[in-house]
Amino acid sequence: MNRTTWLAGIAVASLLLTGCASSAAVVPENAEPEASHTMPDGAVMPGSEHEGHHAGNAEGPSEAAQMICAGQVVAAVREILALADDPSPTSGWDAPMFNCTYEVDGMPLVLSVHDATDLPTGEEHFAELRDGFGSTREIEGLASLGLPAFSTGDGVVAFLRDGKTLLVDATALPDELGVKGTQSRHDAAYAVASAVLVCWVEHD
């Protein structure tokens, strides 16, 4: 886990230096139009999210969930995977799940947030998700960032924060990623998840 923590540290340090700008609202193709609110910095927040970025409901994902598909998270994915340009992810919303897919050389890196609005619901989902994978290992110590977290070891990493489950699935990617193919699917998934969590913490 030391190597994984080091790789995540690079992504986190980059975000701390550049800032994790508020993401413009991501509107899934199957979502109904809704009222929006333009923030002072120009970012657009759906009307349903104006009361707080942790709020999410059937009308649309929370701002926290949408961060996985916009802003500095996109830049972090590019840096972690050593891509030539910022990727152009696609998103989908099927309450309470918000999904974001990054195409990496034609293969999907999938980020998702179970956008629960209360802690008990979120904890129940996290436990069911972990049990559903069968063989998992807890992420512990500094690598857990103080949160409940687990990995499958082959490219799936999940964290629970404030009732919201963040899942990063890199299992479809090759197992030689990043600069000179020096990082594994697990390393990449963990680093991407860490970058998302930095954004969530910064926007509390």
Backbone hydrogen bonds, N-H to C=O, Kabsch-Sander energy under -0.5 kcal/mol:
donor,donor_aa,acceptor,acceptor_aa,energy
5,T,1,M,-2.8
6,W,2,N,-2.2
7,L,3,R,-2.4
8,A,4,T,-2.5
9,G,5,T,-2.2
10,I,6,W,-1.4
11,A,7,L,-1.5
12,V,8,A,-2.8
13,A,9,G,-2.9
14,S,10,I,-2.0
15,L,11,A,-1.9
16,L,12,V,-2.4
17,L,13,A,-1.9
18,T,14,S,-2.3
19,G,15,L,-2.5
21,A,19,G,-0.9
25,A,44,V,-1.3
27,V,25,A,-0.6
29,E,91,S,-0.7
31,A,28,P,-1.7
37,H,45,M,-3.3
39,M,37,H,-0.6
39,M,43,A,-3.7
42,G,39,M,-2.0
45,M,37,H,-3.6
45,M,43,A,-0.5
47,G,35,A,-4.1
49,E,46,P,-1.9
50,H,46,P,-0.6
50,H,47,G,-1.1
52,G,49,E,-2.2
55,A,52,G,-1.3
57,N,60,G,-1.9
60,G,57,N,-1.4
64,A,53,H,-2.2
66,Q,62,S,-2.1
67,M,63,E,-1.2
67,M,64,A,-0.6
68,I,65,A,-1.6
69,C,66,Q,-1.9
70,A,67,M,-1.2
73,V,70,A,-1.3
74,V,70,A,-0.5
74,V,71,G,-0.7
75,A,71,G,-1.2
76,A,72,Q,-2.3
77,V,73,V,-2.4
78,R,74,V,-2.0
79,E,75,A,-2.2
80,I,76,A,-3.1
81,L,77,V,-2.3
82,A,79,E,-0.7
83,L,78,R,-2.6
90,T,101,T,-2.0
92,G,99,N,-2.0
94,D,97,M,-2.7
97,M,94,D,-2.5
98,F,113,V,-2.3
99,N,92,G,-2.8
100,C,111,L,-3.1
101,T,90,T,-3.1
102,Y,109,L,-3.0
103,E,101,T,-0.5
104,V,102,Y,-0.6
104,V,107,M,-3.6
105,D,103,E,-0.6
107,M,104,V,-1.4
109,L,102,Y,-2.8
110,V,108,P,-0.6
110,V,169,D,-2.3
111,L,100,C,-3.1
111,L,109,L,-0.5
112,S,167,L,-2.4
113,V,98,F,-2.5
114,H,165,T,-2.3
115,D,96,P,-3.5
115,D,113,V,-1.0
116,A,114,H,-1.9
122,G,118,D,-1.9
123,E,119,L,-3.0
124,E,120,P,-2.2
125,H,121,T,-2.2
126,F,122,G,-2.5
127,A,123,E,-2.2
128,E,124,E,-2.3
129,L,125,H,-2.8
130,R,126,F,-2.5
131,D,127,A,-2.4
132,G,128,E,-2.0
133,F,129,L,-1.1
133,F,130,R,-0.6
134,G,130,R,-0.5
134,G,131,D,-1.0
135,S,133,F,-1.7
136,T,134,G,-0.8
137,R,151,S,-2.6
139,I,149,A,-2.1
140,E,138,E,-0.6
143,A,140,E,-0.8
144,S,141,G,-1.5
145,L,142,L,-1.6
146,G,141,G,-0.7
147,L,144,S,-1.8
150,F,158,A,-1.9
151,S,137,R,-2.2
152,T,156,V,-2.0
153,G,156,V,-0.6
157,V,168,V,-2.3
158,A,150,F,-2.6
159,F,166,L,-2.3
160,L,148,P,-2.1
161,R,164,K,-2.5
164,K,161,R,-2.3
165,T,114,H,-1.3
166,L,159,F,-2.8
166,L,164,K,-0.6
167,L,112,S,-2.7
167,L,165,T,-0.5
168,V,157,V,-2.9
169,D,110,V,-3.2
170,A,155,G,-3.5
170,A,168,V,-0.6
173,L,170,A,-1.7
177,L,183,Q,-3.1
178,G,81,L,-0.5
181,G,178,G,-1.8
182,T,179,V,-1.2
183,Q,177,L,-2.2
188,A,184,S,-2.3
189,A,185,R,-2.7
190,Y,186,H,-2.6
191,A,187,D,-2.4
192,V,188,A,-2.5
193,A,189,A,-2.4
194,S,190,Y,-2.3
195,A,191,A,-1.9
196,V,192,V,-2.0
197,L,193,A,-2.2
198,V,194,S,-1.9
199,C,195,A,-1.6
200,W,196,V,-2.2
201,V,197,L,-2.5
202,E,198,V,-2.4
203,H,199,C,-1.5
204,D,201,V,-1.4
